[in-house]
Amino acid sequence: MPKPSGAYPMARCKIIHLVRHGQATHNKARIESPNDSVYESELYFDAPLTDLGWTQAQLVHEHIANTNSIKPQLVVTSPLSRCIQTAIGVFGSGNSLRPSESKFNALMLDNVAGTRPAISAEGCPRFVAVEYCRECMGQHPCDRRRSISELMEQYPAVDFSDIVNDEDVHWKAETRERDEEVRYRAAAFATWLCNQTEQRIAVVAHSGFLWAFTRLFGEDLTGKVRGELQGGYGNCELRSVVLVDKQGIGQPFGRTDFPGCSEKYFPGQ
């Protein structure tokens, strides 16, 4: 009889909500002109969301509100504009910044994305940008990020403190990151996630990175279930997975376990 493949301590498990960014300007251009020269154009430097991309993010936001089952304690995003904007559209408050609120409480300021108003961070989990979950880097201007100082001005309530360099030192005009390098970065990101104190984490990233990240796992799965884990992501597609710290590389968390009736509770018994 088939049996489940494993049971793990809950304190070693995290629920990760993986989201690919919504349609960005380079995605739209690639549809309209189906050749790879789009990716080489400076017109699409750090490609932001299109109007359709924002609509896609809003639909996911409404889905989450209606299901009431996805409540991340932390939102992690690639520092590329299309991912930051998707994270804000999907997991942000959806409320405009009130006149009485400081601009530093804005996930996004006025007119950063076209004519869209500033969005308040009130009632939201912490948003943090990390380099780990960027798209494959190099050659394509759409995958080159803006300076952190510029991003901090545009998205004041997003935490960029994990990123060391103001300018993008990782993107190279002449060479593109190899698959094994992206896989290594994805493995480092998995370790980083295991070391976060939050149990429910949303990650907004790119198709190439999500492809590498999900393929770190699944060797013990059937073909059907492996496909559910590793299949390609459409724009603004959301899937939830459980990340298990099998080796104890992070600290256990949560308060569901109880040590039992030990000496502490019944001295001498």
C-alpha positions as CSV (number, residue, x, y, z in Angstrom):
1,M,0.0,0.0,0.0
2,P,1.4,3.5,-0.9
3,K,2.3,5.6,2.1
4,P,3.1,9.2,2.7
5,S,6.8,9.9,2.1
6,G,7.6,11.6,5.4
7,A,6.6,13.3,8.6
8,Y,8.6,16.2,10.0
9,P,8.6,18.3,13.1
10,M,6.3,21.3,12.6
11,A,8.9,23.5,14.2
12,R,11.2,22.7,11.3
13,C,8.7,23.4,8.6
14,K,7.9,26.7,6.8
15,I,5.0,27.5,4.5
16,I,6.4,29.4,1.5
17,H,4.1,31.1,-0.9
18,L,5.9,31.4,-4.2
19,V,4.8,34.0,-6.7
20,R,6.2,34.9,-10.1
21,H,6.0,38.6,-10.9
22,G,3.1,39.9,-13.1
23,Q,3.5,40.9,-16.7
24,A,6.3,43.4,-17.1
25,T,7.2,45.6,-20.1
26,H,9.7,43.2,-21.5
27,N,7.2,40.3,-21.3
28,K,4.7,42.4,-23.3
29,A,7.3,43.4,-25.9
30,R,8.4,39.7,-26.3
31,I,4.8,38.8,-27.1
32,E,4.4,41.6,-29.6
33,S,7.8,40.9,-31.2
34,P,8.6,37.2,-30.7
35,N,12.4,37.3,-30.8
36,D,15.0,37.4,-28.1
37,S,16.4,40.9,-29.2
38,V,13.8,42.4,-26.7
39,Y,15.9,41.1,-23.9
40,E,19.0,42.9,-25.2
41,S,17.3,46.3,-25.3
42,E,18.0,49.1,-22.8
43,L,14.4,50.2,-23.3
44,Y,13.5,47.5,-20.8
45,F,16.1,48.2,-18.2
46,D,14.7,46.9,-14.8
47,A,11.4,46.3,-16.6
48,P,8.4,47.5,-14.4
49,L,4.9,46.0,-14.5
50,T,2.5,46.8,-17.3
51,D,-1.1,47.8,-16.6
52,L,-2.0,44.2,-17.2
53,G,0.6,43.2,-14.6
54,W,-0.9,45.4,-12.0
55,T,-4.4,43.9,-12.8
56,Q,-2.9,40.4,-12.4
57,A,-1.5,41.4,-9.0
58,Q,-4.9,42.8,-7.9
59,L,-6.6,39.6,-8.9
60,V,-4.2,37.6,-6.7
61,H,-4.7,40.1,-3.9
62,E,-8.5,39.5,-4.1
63,H,-8.0,35.7,-4.3
64,I,-6.0,35.9,-1.0
65,A,-8.6,38.1,0.6
66,N,-11.4,35.7,-0.4
67,T,-9.8,32.5,0.7
68,N,-8.4,34.0,3.9
69,S,-5.9,31.1,4.1
70,I,-2.7,32.9,3.0
71,K,-1.4,35.2,5.7
72,P,2.4,35.7,5.4
73,Q,4.3,37.0,8.3
74,L,7.1,38.2,6.0
75,V,7.1,39.2,2.3
76,V,10.5,38.6,0.5
77,T,11.0,40.1,-2.9
78,S,13.7,40.3,-5.6
79,P,15.0,43.9,-5.8
80,L,13.9,44.2,-9.4
81,S,11.0,46.7,-9.9
82,R,8.6,44.2,-11.4
83,C,8.9,41.9,-8.3
84,I,8.7,44.8,-5.8
85,Q,5.6,46.1,-7.5
86,T,4.0,42.6,-7.7
87,A,4.7,42.1,-4.0
88,I,3.1,45.4,-3.1
89,G,0.1,44.7,-5.4
90,V,-0.5,41.2,-4.1
91,F,0.5,41.4,-0.4
92,G,0.2,45.2,0.3
93,S,-2.7,46.9,2.0
94,G,-4.3,48.1,-1.2
95,N,-4.9,51.4,0.5
96,S,-3.7,54.8,-0.6
97,L,-1.3,56.6,1.8
98,R,-3.4,59.0,3.9
99,P,-2.4,62.7,4.0
100,S,-1.6,62.3,7.7
101,E,0.8,59.4,7.1
102,S,4.6,59.9,6.7
103,K,6.0,59.0,3.3
104,F,8.2,56.5,5.1
105,N,5.1,54.4,5.8
106,A,4.5,54.0,2.0
107,L,5.3,50.8,0.3
108,M,5.4,52.8,-2.9
109,L,5.3,56.5,-3.5
110,D,3.1,58.5,-5.8
111,N,3.8,58.2,-9.6
112,V,6.5,55.5,-9.2
113,A,4.4,53.2,-11.3
114,G,2.8,55.5,-13.9
115,T,0.2,57.6,-12.2
116,R,-0.6,55.2,-9.4
117,P,-1.0,56.7,-5.9
118,A,1.2,56.0,-3.0
119,I,0.3,52.8,-1.2
120,S,0.3,52.6,2.6
121,A,2.2,49.9,4.6
122,E,-0.3,50.0,7.5
123,G,-1.4,46.6,8.6
124,C,1.1,44.8,6.4
125,P,3.8,42.3,7.2
126,R,7.4,43.3,6.8
127,F,8.6,43.6,3.2
128,V,12.3,42.8,2.6
129,A,14.3,42.8,-0.7
130,V,17.2,40.3,-1.1
131,E,19.6,39.6,-4.0
132,Y,19.3,35.8,-3.7
133,C,16.0,35.6,-5.5
134,R,16.9,37.7,-8.6
135,E,16.5,36.4,-12.1
136,C,19.5,34.9,-13.9
137,M,21.9,37.9,-14.1
138,G,23.9,39.4,-17.0
139,Q,23.5,40.6,-20.6
140,H,19.8,41.4,-20.4
141,P,19.1,45.0,-19.2
142,C,15.6,43.9,-18.0
143,D,17.4,41.9,-15.3
144,R,19.7,44.8,-14.1
145,R,18.5,46.5,-11.0
146,R,18.4,50.1,-10.1
147,S,20.6,51.5,-7.3
148,I,19.4,50.8,-3.8
149,S,19.4,54.5,-3.0
150,E,16.9,55.0,-5.8
151,L,14.8,52.0,-4.8
152,M,14.7,53.2,-1.2
153,E,13.4,56.5,-2.3
154,Q,10.6,54.9,-4.4
155,Y,9.6,52.2,-1.9
156,P,10.3,53.7,1.5
157,A,8.7,51.0,3.7
158,V,10.5,48.1,1.9
159,D,13.6,46.9,3.8
160,F,16.7,46.9,1.6
161,S,19.2,46.5,4.5
162,D,20.2,43.0,3.5
163,I,21.6,44.3,0.2
164,V,25.3,45.4,0.6
165,N,26.0,47.3,-2.6
166,D,24.2,50.4,-3.8
167,E,24.9,49.7,-7.4
168,D,24.3,46.4,-9.2
169,V,27.7,44.8,-9.0
170,H,26.3,41.3,-9.9
171,W,25.0,42.1,-13.4
172,K,27.7,41.8,-16.1
173,A,27.1,43.1,-19.7
174,E,29.3,40.5,-21.3
175,T,28.3,37.3,-19.5
176,R,25.2,35.7,-18.2
177,E,24.9,33.6,-15.1
178,R,25.2,29.9,-15.6
179,D,22.5,27.5,-14.5
180,E,24.7,26.0,-11.8
181,E,25.4,29.5,-10.4
182,V,21.7,30.2,-10.2
183,R,21.1,26.8,-8.5
184,Y,23.9,27.6,-6.0
185,R,22.2,31.0,-5.3
186,A,18.8,29.2,-4.9
187,A,20.3,26.8,-2.4
188,A,21.8,29.7,-0.4
189,F,18.3,31.3,-0.4
190,A,16.7,28.1,0.9
191,T,19.2,28.2,3.8
192,W,18.4,31.9,4.4
193,L,14.7,31.1,4.5
194,C,15.3,28.4,7.1
195,N,17.1,30.9,9.3
196,Q,14.2,33.4,9.4
197,T,12.1,33.5,12.5
198,E,8.8,33.7,10.6
199,Q,7.0,30.4,9.7
200,R,4.8,31.8,6.9
201,I,6.8,33.6,4.2
202,A,5.8,34.9,0.7
203,V,8.5,35.1,-2.0
204,V,8.0,37.1,-5.1
205,A,10.6,36.2,-7.7
206,H,11.2,35.3,-11.4
207,S,10.5,32.3,-13.6
208,G,14.2,31.3,-14.0
209,F,14.9,31.6,-10.3
210,L,11.7,29.7,-9.3
211,W,12.7,27.0,-11.8
212,A,16.1,26.6,-10.1
213,F,14.7,26.8,-6.6
214,T,11.9,24.2,-7.0
215,R,14.4,21.8,-8.6
216,L,16.5,21.7,-5.4
217,F,13.7,19.4,-4.1
218,G,11.4,16.6,-5.3
219,E,13.7,13.6,-5.8
220,D,11.5,11.6,-3.5
221,L,8.2,12.6,-5.2
222,T,6.2,10.8,-7.9
223,G,6.2,12.3,-11.3
224,K,2.7,13.8,-10.8
225,V,3.6,15.5,-7.6
226,R,7.0,16.6,-8.8
227,G,5.3,18.3,-11.7
228,E,3.1,20.2,-9.2
229,L,6.2,21.4,-7.5
230,Q,8.5,22.1,-10.4
231,G,6.2,23.1,-13.3
232,G,6.8,26.5,-14.9
233,Y,5.1,29.6,-13.6
234,G,2.9,32.0,-15.5
235,N,2.9,35.7,-14.8
236,C,1.5,36.3,-11.2
237,E,1.0,32.6,-10.6
238,L,0.9,31.7,-6.9
239,R,1.8,28.3,-5.4
240,S,2.4,27.3,-1.8
241,V,5.0,24.8,-0.7
242,V,6.3,23.5,2.6
243,L,10.0,24.0,3.1
244,V,11.5,21.4,5.6
245,D,14.7,22.0,7.5
246,K,15.7,18.3,7.6
247,Q,19.3,19.0,8.8
248,G,18.5,21.5,11.5
249,I,20.4,24.3,9.8
250,G,18.1,26.9,11.3
251,Q,16.6,27.5,14.7
252,P,13.3,25.7,15.5
253,F,10.4,28.0,16.1
254,G,6.7,27.9,17.1
255,R,5.0,27.1,20.3
256,T,3.0,23.9,19.4
257,D,5.4,21.5,21.2
258,F,5.3,20.8,24.9
259,P,8.0,19.0,26.9
260,G,5.7,16.8,28.8
261,C,5.3,16.3,32.6
262,S,9.0,16.7,33.4
263,E,10.8,17.4,36.6
264,K,10.2,21.0,36.0
265,Y,6.5,20.6,36.7
266,F,6.5,17.8,39.2
267,P,9.8,18.0,41.2
268,G,10.8,14.6,42.8
269,Q,8.1,12.6,40.9
